[in-house]
Amino acid sequence: MQAAPREAARTPWLPWAAVVVTLIIWTSFLVVTRAAARADLTPTDVGLLRFVPAAILFAPVWLRSGPLPGGIGLRGITHIALPGGFLFVGLLASGAQFAPVADTGIFAPSMLPFYVAVLSYVMLGERFSHLRIAGFALILTGALSVGGWEVLSRAGDGAWRGHVLVSVVAICWAYYTVNFRLSGLSAADGAMLIAFWPAIGFGLLGLVAPTNIWEAEISFIAFQVLMQGVLAGFVSTLTYSYALKNIAPSKVAAAAALVPVMAAISGWIWLDEPIGLIKSIGIAVVACGVLLASGALDRRD
């Protein structure tokens, strides 16, 4: 069975600070991905912009440890790099072409705690209090209620396709999250895996798949490289991996459900995407679920 989660000995607040940084970058990534879709960038373009710069920044890591560190072998590609990198960005970018930022912010981070909890129960042997189980239920209920309303109210414009794709994204990310915890890799090595190998994959895909990256303005591409490659691809993967090394994956994933609030507000401010009453209620339910699922009110934690 996996060893009990350990907090950083000298600075127990540091892993949670890493979570906060991760959530801020994730929110920005959702908005930037939607903007990329509006600019007619393909999912392949988004993958290249995210992973190639990140892989370059991780060069000191893969030059030192190799592209498959710690003797992890092919499992590192199939269980970590593929779901946490290639499938995650490819499916999320595809989903963002059909659904607005607030929807992707609901389905991906809000569904993540539920899937991570299930996998942590099965693969890590983690057990949960009644309060935390209630929190996961609230998160799931809030996410599904908002998504269901969107499917019914906007069924004609194909937004449901984006909801399905982004829901699959959450499953992929949950699978990567738990497998990274099981791998025993360092934060740097684990983060490098989901940058290096997806960069290779999207690079090969770019040779045969349609791409519009060369037709976009240089200033827009530079901004995407900064947001997608440097912040999302490099910084947030490091902070997320560091948090997972020191906090139980189920707690980190529960905190991720706060992204819907941040994504909805960001989408409203930057992309003029409205926030209706039903969506606001769903987001509030998710936020309450996070408070319970994170263990903040659990005496045992």
VOGU-3710 file (C-alpha; in Angstrom, 3 decimals, decimal comma):
1> mqaapreaar> 0,000/0,000/0,000  1,190/3,509/-0,707  2,836/5,242/2,219  0,787/7,852/4,081  0,980/11,339/2,558  3,714/13,432/4,141  3,677/17,193/4,549  6,883/19,101/3,863  8,798/18,910/7,149  10,135/22,436/7,471
11> tpwlpwaavv> 7,589/24,409/5,456  4,198/22,662/5,634  2,564/25,639/3,903  4,762/25,352/0,818  2,874/22,457/-0,870  -0,385/24,381/-0,487  1,265/27,496/-1,904  2,197/25,318/-4,879  -1,472/24,330/-5,184  -2,521/27,999/-5,261
21> vtliiwtsfl> 0,011/28,804/-7,987  -1,181/25,778/-9,962  -4,838/26,814/-9,768  -4,099/30,365/-10,918  -2,143/29,092/-13,916  -4,797/26,467/-14,748  -7,460/29,165/-14,828  -5,353/31,284/-17,158  -4,695/28,223/-19,312  -8,420/27,595/-19,771
31> vvtraaarad> -8,993/31,177/-20,924  -5,971/31,142/-23,228  -7,017/27,786/-24,724  -10,453/29,185/-25,516  -8,836/32,258/-27,085  -6,642/29,944/-29,159  -9,732/28,124/-30,399  -11,264/31,451/-31,412  -8,083/32,247/-33,326  -8,494/29,014/-35,334
41> ltptdvgllr> -5,479/27,306/-33,801  -5,878/23,536/-34,043  -5,430/21,136/-31,085  -2,085/20,205/-32,643  -1,052/23,863/-32,573  -2,016/24,146/-28,915  -0,031/21,008/-28,080  3,058/22,326/-29,847  2,803/25,709/-28,143  2,473/24,100/-24,726
51> fvpaailfap> 4,919/21,225/-24,807  7,801/22,224/-27,079  8,791/25,290/-24,996  8,238/23,294/-21,779  10,400/20,412/-23,035  13,173/22,875/-23,839  12,954/24,385/-20,352  13,101/20,877/-18,859  16,294/20,099/-20,831  18,499/20,082/-17,697
61> vwlrsgplpg> 16,249/17,372/-16,241  16,061/14,996/-19,219  19,741/15,519/-20,032  20,611/14,511/-16,464  18,090/11,712/-15,834  17,202/10,659/-19,370  13,747/10,803/-20,963  12,602/7,821/-18,827  14,027/8,529/-15,360  14,123/6,178/-12,408
71> giglrgithi> 13,891/3,051/-14,540  10,180/3,684/-15,068  10,376/2,445/-18,647  7,448/2,369/-21,026  5,032/2,750/-18,109  6,185/6,349/-17,778  4,872/7,075/-21,275  1,635/5,092/-21,185  0,565/5,834/-17,584  1,938/9,362/-17,030
81> alpggflfvg> 2,994/11,193/-20,204  0,138/10,009/-22,425  -2,849/10,737/-20,130  -1,261/13,706/-18,334  0,172/15,369/-21,409  -0,810/14,335/-24,920  -4,426/13,303/-24,273  -4,998/16,028/-21,686  -4,110/18,953/-23,938  -5,374/17,426/-27,171
91> llasgaqfap> -8,831/16,656/-25,774  -9,071/19,907/-23,802  -8,180/22,005/-26,843  -10,726/20,077/-28,899  -13,393/20,567/-26,241  -12,681/24,300/-26,041  -13,720/24,615/-29,681  -17,294/23,691/-28,692  -17,794/24,868/-25,089  -17,013/28,181/-23,332
101> vadtgifaps> -14,358/28,666/-20,655  -16,825/28,448/-17,752  -17,979/25,024/-19,003  -14,481/23,621/-19,418  -13,683/25,005/-15,978  -16,657/23,118/-14,561  -16,160/19,755/-16,229  -12,387/19,316/-16,001  -11,357/20,493/-12,493  -14,737/19,771/-10,889
111> mlpfyvavls> -14,920/16,180/-12,100  -11,233/15,620/-11,247  -11,736/15,188/-7,451  -14,349/12,476/-7,965  -12,188/10,460/-10,350  -9,053/10,897/-8,224  -10,968/9,808/-5,111  -12,168/6,632/-6,822  -8,703/5,811/-8,151  -7,056/6,669/-4,812
121> yvmlgerfsh> -9,453/4,281/-3,077  -8,676/1,466/-5,517  -4,985/2,044/-6,281  -3,630/3,800/-3,164  -5,847/2,268/-0,496  -6,955/5,701/0,736  -10,104/5,869/2,871  -12,381/8,892/3,358  -14,487/10,303/6,192  -18,208/10,938/5,766
131> lriagfalil> -17,595/14,693/5,501  -15,118/14,252/2,681  -17,422/11,841/0,853  -20,205/14,433/1,147  -17,826/17,005/-0,312  -17,025/14,837/-3,320  -20,765/14,300/-3,836  -21,405/18,063/-3,784  -18,619/18,663/-6,285  -19,989/16,003/-8,607
141> tgalsvggwe> -23,572/17,262/-8,212  -22,591/20,864/-8,914  -20,566/19,915/-11,963  -23,257/17,702/-13,452  -26,089/20,122/-12,740  -24,348/22,985/-14,491  -23,323/20,767/-17,381  -26,787/19,274/-17,692  -28,360/22,724/-17,816  -25,962/23,768/-20,550
151> vlsragdgaw> -26,731/20,635/-22,570  -30,470/21,315/-22,371  -30,344/25,071/-22,902  -27,762/25,083/-25,693  -28,210/21,646/-27,255  -28,466/23,102/-30,731  -24,974/24,563/-30,911  -23,073/21,363/-30,180  -21,689/22,417/-26,795  -22,369/18,896/-25,500
161> rghvlvsvva> -19,413/17,684/-27,568  -17,146/19,965/-25,601  -18,640/18,719/-22,319  -17,976/15,087/-23,230  -14,405/15,766/-24,352  -13,543/17,767/-21,240  -15,073/15,089/-18,996  -12,722/12,559/-20,583  -9,894/15,036/-19,909  -10,661/14,812/-16,183
171> icwayytvnf> -10,416/11,009/-16,298  -7,062/11,201/-18,070  -5,674/13,715/-15,589  -6,916/11,682/-12,605  -5,251/8,561/-13,983  -1,984/10,449/-14,439  -2,260/11,982/-10,948  -2,543/8,659/-9,131  0,064/6,930/-11,281  2,551/9,720/-10,666
181> rlsglsaadg> 2,048/9,242/-6,933  2,646/5,501/-7,336  5,737/5,981/-9,501  7,898/7,441/-6,738  9,431/9,900/-9,208  10,656/13,287/-8,065  8,570/16,354/-8,865  11,057/17,452/-11,541  11,225/14,033/-13,219  7,453/13,595/-13,208
191> amliafwpai> 6,882/17,072/-14,636  9,513/16,464/-17,300  7,730/13,300/-18,465  4,513/15,154/-19,310  6,435/17,773/-21,258  9,135/15,847/-23,121  7,125/12,955/-24,571  4,040/14,989/-25,542  6,392/17,415/-27,296  7,695/14,494/-29,342
201> gfgllglvap> 4,146/13,280/-29,994  2,739/16,634/-31,096  5,877/17,282/-33,137  5,271/14,099/-35,120  1,559/14,874/-35,369  2,369/18,323/-36,713  4,057/16,718/-39,715  0,789/15,181/-40,931  -2,072/17,048/-39,207  -3,448/20,449/-40,294
211> tniweaeisf> -1,852/23,414/-38,545  -2,550/27,142/-38,558  0,269/28,168/-36,294  2,263/29,830/-39,097  -0,689/31,971/-40,115  -1,192/33,589/-36,692  0,353/36,906/-35,692  3,774/36,704/-34,068  2,625/38,672/-31,004  -0,264/36,221/-30,448
221> iafqvlmqgv> 2,034/33,200/-30,774  4,527/34,765/-28,354  1,741/35,276/-25,817  0,599/31,668/-26,259  4,160/30,415/-25,756  4,380/32,377/-22,514  1,012/31,247/-21,166  0,883/27,716/-22,573  4,530/26,715/-22,695  6,226/28,565/-19,851
231> lagfvstlty> 3,464/28,950/-17,263  1,101/26,006/-17,942  3,573/23,543/-19,463  6,580/24,246/-17,246  5,699/26,089/-14,028  2,314/24,515/-13,230  3,501/20,967/-13,916  6,328/21,523/-11,434  4,081/23,029/-8,771  1,412/20,356/-9,237
241> syalkniaps> 3,997/17,562/-9,055  5,530/19,104/-5,945  2,110/19,314/-4,296  1,386/15,656/-5,123  4,643/14,580/-3,505  3,626/16,180/-0,197  -0,184/16,119/-0,068  -2,653/13,296/-0,693  -3,766/13,357/-4,359  -7,432/13,442/-3,322
251> kvaaaaalvp> -6,878/16,686/-1,395  -4,957/18,349/-4,212  -7,681/17,343/-6,672  -10,397/18,673/-4,350  -8,707/22,074/-4,298  -8,666/22,009/-8,099  -12,453/22,276/-8,086  -12,021/25,956/-7,148  -10,974/26,599/-10,732  -14,621/26,865/-11,960
261> vmaaisgwiw> -15,140/30,025/-9,916  -11,918/31,521/-11,231  -12,542/30,359/-14,807  -16,096/31,677/-14,906  -15,033/35,092/-13,656  -12,062/35,182/-16,033  -14,220/34,164/-18,985  -16,713/36,899/-18,087  -13,996/39,564/-17,771  -11,790/38,684/-20,731
271> ldepigliks> -14,068/36,889/-23,194  -17,492/38,399/-22,416  -18,953/34,989/-21,597  -22,086/35,401/-19,416  -22,636/33,725/-16,051  -26,298/32,843/-15,541  -28,177/32,066/-12,339  -28,087/28,283/-12,729  -24,371/28,303/-13,426  -23,756/30,562/-10,430
281> igiavvacgv> -25,648/28,183/-8,144  -23,724/25,206/-9,511  -20,407/26,959/-8,939  -21,428/27,756/-5,339  -22,296/24,093/-4,751  -18,907/23,056/-6,115  -17,117/25,547/-3,864  -18,917/24,166/-0,778  -17,961/20,670/-1,876  -14,304/21,667/-2,047
291> llasgaldrr> -14,397/22,874/1,551  -15,605/19,457/2,707  -13,648/17,242/0,309  -10,327/18,910/1,119  -10,612/17,733/4,725  -10,552/21,294/6,091  -13,518/20,527/8,411  -12,502/16,955/9,199  -11,093/16,584/12,715  -9,050/13,559/11,680
301> d> -7,177/15,774/9,192
//
